[in-house]
Amino acid sequence: MFDRKTARYVSLLADFWVSLGSGTHYVYSAYGPQLATQLGFTATQSSVIATLGSVGVYFTGPPAGIVIDRKPPHIPIIIGGCLILFGYMMMRFAYVSELRSVAFVGIFMVVASAGNTFAYHACVKCAAMNFPHKRGTATSIPVAGYGLSALFFSQIGNAAFPGDTGRFMLMIPLLASGLVFLGLPFVRNIPLDKIADSEVAVAPEIEDLETDALLRHTQTKESASIGEMKSKESNYSAITEFEREPSVNGASSSDVSMVDEIILPVNEEIDIHGWALFKDLRFWIHFTIFGLLSGCGLMYILSSGYVLRALFTYNNPFISPNDLQKNQAIQVSLVSTFSFIGRIVAGYSADRLSRKGYQRMWVIVASSVIFAFAQIGGLTITSSRFMWFISIFNGIGYGFLFGSYASIISELFGFKRFSENYGYVTVATVVGSDVFAFAFGAIYDGNSYFIDPEMFDMMPEYDSTAPYNSTYEYFNGTMRRFGSQVGQVCDLGRDCYRNAFIITLPGAIVAGILALCVIYYENRRIAREAAAIDDVAETATVDAE
């Protein structure tokens, strides 16, 4: 129906579409507090459900990766769509039936989240396969769709069902699975045995550093055998999947190969997986970085409803459920929008950095700095009017993290088992979010108390002229401050959760330091290999003379 070039872009658009329906895990903060109130859950129990969602998303990564690496993309996408539909329908059943079981809701949160992973990871792998010369940019498209999902669903739900959590929870499985199945026919791996001249990733202008490297290696190739150079430059080998044309824009095939080595330093021969992956110290360093940063972001994303409730009710007496849900949707939308922007910018920036000879890890350093500012905002902001600062910085930091790490992992450990390896790395999110989210829940619970709704029914209208009664004043004052809210209440504002951000701030700082260490040692490794290549070139030149 389409030529190969068009089919690749149609498939990329479908990757975005399916991923948009696969990011529903992040929508939890838009209905989580209402679900907890309906079923009588505490903040800690709500955090458990949110964390179980993370378990479903990230612990499913490795087994989903094995399926994705071995099967065509439509298989995991079908699995994902079915799990999303079934999982969220059962959660909605618990809500409308008032089934007060954390285990029941948590299990089906895991099921739905596992479906998200199957569909989403299949789209990321498909995008990377269809655009191997621009993997950072290509994978950022489905990654961005995944991050935009929370905005998409929260805004539709807020516009169509304001204050109606039951109907909102019905919309999620129907719309999400509909998006997944709608994009299914178009998500395909397009064969790439040849590329048209215009599609070869040759930069129009090469920076001075790149030009020097190109000239040096081109001169070396005139005197040294191709076999010797390829064996020494294994970490900078060109794309081997394509059968290149003899010339591109007048350049020789050897020159094109060298330009591609500079633009895209991805070694298709690298294949580190299984036990070899777990024995590699670099894996555990990246695992730690990813866990710390994603844990910081996910704690806020899944708990922002409670942060908003604490700030909003502290500064706004007589809050209504509609007002609260509307403001929750605004914060979810901010996080999702800027996560979307961050993912697109990070994917493109990672490719640009790589082309100019810098490491993609600089994007992760930027992510850690942005996360640190977000945690500082959580520590200092006392009004819901300024909560946008925390949401925007968390969204950008989270987008930078997920928008670049897929290309980092494929470059470091190889693309053949990319989905499996990336799945193992993303398991770190469960560890980070478990620690931080449970800490948030415990801190919030420790500063909260419960209000019995029957107590409100027994209270007469407040009369300021009546004689003072401490019990009456306590409950009536609470009612005046919190309006129609019942159940778990915290009236301390920022102090309800502040200590949680004291825990996450050092996590963001440590992750940034580790990322800088990775950059330092990788630069040293590259310098040693460059010196070895020059030694081989000098030896070959002497032998030729």
Stockholm file with secondary structure:
# STOCKHOLM 1.0

chainA/1-545         MFDRKTARYVSLLADFWVSLGSGTHYVYSAYGPQLATQLGFTATQSSVIATLGSVGVYFTGPPAGIVIDRKPPHIPIIIGGCLILFGYMMMRFAYVSELRSVAFVGIFMVVASAGNTFAYHACVKCAAMNFPHKRGTATSIPVAGYGLSALFFSQIGNAAFPGDTGRFMLMIPLLASGLVFLGLPFVRNIPLDKIADSEVAVAPEIEDLETDALLRHTQTKESASIGEMKSKESNYSAITEFEREPSVNGASSSDVSMVDEIILPVNEEIDIHGWALFKDLRFWIHFTIFGLLSGCGLMYILSSGYVLRALFTYNNPFISPNDLQKNQAIQVSLVSTFSFIGRIVAGYSADRLSRKGYQRMWVIVASSVIFAFAQIGGLTITSSRFMWFISIFNGIGYGFLFGSYASIISELFGFKRFSENYGYVTVATVVGSDVFAFAFGAIYDGNSYFIDPEMFDMMPEYDSTAPYNSTYEYFNGTMRRFGSQVGQVCDLGRDCYRNAFIITLPGAIVAGILALCVIYYENRRIAREAAAIDDVAETATVDAE
#=GR chainA/1-545 SS CCCHHHHHHHHHHHHHHHHHTTCGGGGHHHHHHHHHHHHTCCHHHHHHHHHHHHHHHHTTHHHHHHHHHHSCTHHHHHHHHHHHHHHHHHHHHHHHHTCCCHHHHHHHHHHHHHHHHHHHHHHHHHHHHHCGGGHHHHHHHHHHHHHHHHHHHHHHHHHHSTTCHHHHHHHHHHHHHHHHHHHGGGCCCCCCSCCCGGGSCCCSSCCHHHHHHHHHHHHHHHHSCHHHHHHHTGGGCCCCSSCCCSEETTEEHHHHHHHHHHHCCCCTTCCCCTHHHHTCHHHHHHHHHHHHHHHHHHHHHHHHHHHHHHHHHHHSSSCCHHHHHHHHHHHHHHHHHHHHHHHHHHHHHHHHHHHTTCCTHHHHHHHHHHHHHHHHHHHHCCSGGGHHHHHHHHHHHHHHHHHHHHHHHHHHHCSTTHHHHHHHHHTHHHHHHHHHHHHHHHHHHHTCEEECHHHHHHCCCCCTTSCCCHHHHHHHHHHHHHTTCCEEECCSGGGGTHHHHHHHHHHHHHHHHHHHHHHHHHHHHHHHHHHHHHHHHHHHHHHHC
#=GC SS_cons         CCCHHHHHHHHHHHHHHHHHTTCGGGGHHHHHHHHHHHHTCCHHHHHHHHHHHHHHHHTTHHHHHHHHHHSCTHHHHHHHHHHHHHHHHHHHHHHHHTCCCHHHHHHHHHHHHHHHHHHHHHHHHHHHHHCGGGHHHHHHHHHHHHHHHHHHHHHHHHHHSTTCHHHHHHHHHHHHHHHHHHHGGGCCCCCCSCCCGGGSCCCSSCCHHHHHHHHHHHHHHHHSCHHHHHHHTGGGCCCCSSCCCSEETTEEHHHHHHHHHHHCCCCTTCCCCTHHHHTCHHHHHHHHHHHHHHHHHHHHHHHHHHHHHHHHHHHSSSCCHHHHHHHHHHHHHHHHHHHHHHHHHHHHHHHHHHHTTCCTHHHHHHHHHHHHHHHHHHHHCCSGGGHHHHHHHHHHHHHHHHHHHHHHHHHHHCSTTHHHHHHHHHTHHHHHHHHHHHHHHHHHHHTCEEECHHHHHHCCCCCTTSCCCHHHHHHHHHHHHHTTCCEEECCSGGGGTHHHHHHHHHHHHHHHHHHHHHHHHHHHHHHHHHHHHHHHHHHHHHHHC
//
